[in-house]
Amino acid sequence: MKNTTNKRLKAAVMIIMVILTLVYSLIMPIMAGSGLLWNGDSYGSRIVNVGIFLIISGILMTAGNLLSLCRKRIFCVISAILTAVGLILCLVMIYILCSHADSAGWADNYTFEPASRMYRERLLPAAVPCIMAFLANIKNIKRVKKL
């Protein structure tokens, strides 16, 4: 009974991680980055580069998170590296984007809230599935014997 309950719990956690990965680690950075690229003429090359790196970070985080579902040690190591690099890149791009948005005075036209707050609220939750994947990788690496 206990074994089946653990398997169901692990499966539920993995399903939640995949859903969070698709929503926050893939869609949000890619949509934010593509918006910056789409309006790149008015933002300048620095912000266009931020958009490109947001898209790259979303792809890296998603690939790392999905590779964490594999049980082989080599995939777990690759997953941990991709997840960490993607998350660090995303966090650095959020910092650059928010500091630029604050210095340029970007704000929402309807609520007059700073745009940096919107970017933080939409992009920072990408860390949750990355942390889940990283913890799963650590557990799998310790459990699996060397190849």
Contacts in CASP RR format, 6 or more apart in sequence:
PFRMAT RR
TARGET T0000
AUTHOR 0000-0000-0000
METHOD contacts of the structure
MODEL  1
MKNTTNKRLKAAVMIIMVILTLVYSLIMPIMAGSGLLWNGDSYGSRIVNV
GIFLIISGILMTAGNLLSLCRKRIFCVISAILTAVGLILCLVMIYILCSH
ADSAGWADNYTFEPASRMYRERLLPAAVPCIMAFLANIKNIKRVKKL
13 132 0 8 1.000
14 69 0 8 1.000
14 136 0 8 1.000
16 132 0 8 1.000
17 65 0 8 1.000
17 68 0 8 1.000
17 129 0 8 1.000
17 132 0 8 1.000
17 133 0 8 1.000
17 136 0 8 1.000
18 65 0 8 1.000
18 66 0 8 1.000
18 69 0 8 1.000
20 125 0 8 1.000
20 128 0 8 1.000
20 129 0 8 1.000
20 132 0 8 1.000
21 61 0 8 1.000
21 62 0 8 1.000
21 65 0 8 1.000
21 66 0 8 1.000
21 129 0 8 1.000
21 133 0 8 1.000
22 62 0 8 1.000
24 125 0 8 1.000
24 126 0 8 1.000
24 128 0 8 1.000
24 129 0 8 1.000
25 58 0 8 1.000
25 61 0 8 1.000
25 62 0 8 1.000
25 65 0 8 1.000
25 126 0 8 1.000
25 129 0 8 1.000
25 130 0 8 1.000
26 58 0 8 1.000
26 59 0 8 1.000
26 61 0 8 1.000
26 62 0 8 1.000
28 122 0 8 1.000
28 123 0 8 1.000
28 125 0 8 1.000
28 126 0 8 1.000
29 54 0 8 1.000
29 55 0 8 1.000
29 57 0 8 1.000
29 58 0 8 1.000
29 61 0 8 1.000
29 90 0 8 1.000
29 123 0 8 1.000
29 126 0 8 1.000
30 54 0 8 1.000
30 55 0 8 1.000
30 58 0 8 1.000
30 59 0 8 1.000
32 51 0 8 1.000
32 54 0 8 1.000
32 97 0 8 1.000
32 119 0 8 1.000
32 122 0 8 1.000
32 123 0 8 1.000
33 50 0 8 1.000
33 51 0 8 1.000
33 52 0 8 1.000
33 54 0 8 1.000
33 55 0 8 1.000
34 51 0 8 1.000
34 55 0 8 1.000
35 51 0 8 1.000
36 43 0 8 1.000
36 47 0 8 1.000
36 48 0 8 1.000
36 50 0 8 1.000
36 51 0 8 1.000
36 54 0 8 1.000
36 97 0 8 1.000
37 48 0 8 1.000
37 51 0 8 1.000
37 52 0 8 1.000
37 55 0 8 1.000
40 47 0 8 1.000
40 48 0 8 1.000
46 96 0 8 1.000
46 100 0 8 1.000
47 97 0 8 1.000
47 100 0 8 1.000
50 93 0 8 1.000
50 96 0 8 1.000
50 97 0 8 1.000
50 100 0 8 1.000
51 93 0 8 1.000
53 89 0 8 1.000
53 92 0 8 1.000
53 93 0 8 1.000
54 90 0 8 1.000
54 93 0 8 1.000
54 97 0 8 1.000
54 123 0 8 1.000
56 86 0 8 1.000
56 89 0 8 1.000
57 86 0 8 1.000
57 87 0 8 1.000
57 89 0 8 1.000
57 90 0 8 1.000
57 93 0 8 1.000
58 86 0 8 1.000
58 90 0 8 1.000
58 126 0 8 1.000
60 82 0 8 1.000
60 83 0 8 1.000
60 85 0 8 1.000
60 86 0 8 1.000
60 89 0 8 1.000
61 82 0 8 1.000
61 83 0 8 1.000
61 86 0 8 1.000
61 87 0 8 1.000
61 90 0 8 1.000
61 126 0 8 1.000
61 129 0 8 1.000
61 130 0 8 1.000
63 79 0 8 1.000
63 82 0 8 1.000
64 78 0 8 1.000
64 79 0 8 1.000
64 80 0 8 1.000
64 82 0 8 1.000
64 83 0 8 1.000
64 133 0 8 1.000
65 79 0 8 1.000
65 83 0 8 1.000
65 129 0 8 1.000
65 130 0 8 1.000
65 132 0 8 1.000
65 133 0 8 1.000
66 79 0 8 1.000
67 75 0 8 1.000
67 76 0 8 1.000
67 78 0 8 1.000
67 79 0 8 1.000
67 82 0 8 1.000
68 76 0 8 1.000
68 79 0 8 1.000
68 80 0 8 1.000
68 83 0 8 1.000
68 133 0 8 1.000
68 134 0 8 1.000
68 136 0 8 1.000
68 137 0 8 1.000
68 140 0 8 1.000
69 136 0 8 1.000
70 76 0 8 1.000
70 79 0 8 1.000
71 140 0 8 1.000
71 144 0 8 1.000
72 144 0 8 1.000
72 147 0 8 1.000
73 140 0 8 1.000
73 141 0 8 1.000
73 144 0 8 1.000
73 145 0 8 1.000
73 146 0 8 1.000
73 147 0 8 1.000
74 147 0 8 1.000
76 137 0 8 1.000
76 140 0 8 1.000
76 141 0 8 1.000
76 144 0 8 1.000
77 137 0 8 1.000
77 141 0 8 1.000
79 133 0 8 1.000
79 137 0 8 1.000
80 134 0 8 1.000
80 137 0 8 1.000
80 138 0 8 1.000
80 141 0 8 1.000
83 130 0 8 1.000
83 133 0 8 1.000
83 134 0 8 1.000
83 137 0 8 1.000
84 130 0 8 1.000
84 134 0 8 1.000
86 130 0 8 1.000
87 126 0 8 1.000
87 127 0 8 1.000
87 130 0 8 1.000
90 123 0 8 1.000
90 126 0 8 1.000
91 127 0 8 1.000
94 119 0 8 1.000
94 120 0 8 1.000
94 123 0 8 1.000
94 124 0 8 1.000
97 116 0 8 1.000
97 119 0 8 1.000
98 116 0 8 1.000
98 119 0 8 1.000
98 120 0 8 1.000
99 116 0 8 1.000
101 114 0 8 1.000
101 115 0 8 1.000
101 116 0 8 1.000
101 119 0 8 1.000
102 114 0 8 1.000
102 116 0 8 1.000
105 114 0 8 1.000
105 115 0 8 1.000
106 114 0 8 1.000
106 115 0 8 1.000
106 116 0 8 1.000
107 113 0 8 1.000
107 114 0 8 1.000
107 115 0 8 1.000
108 114 0 8 1.000
108 115 0 8 1.000
108 118 0 8 1.000
END
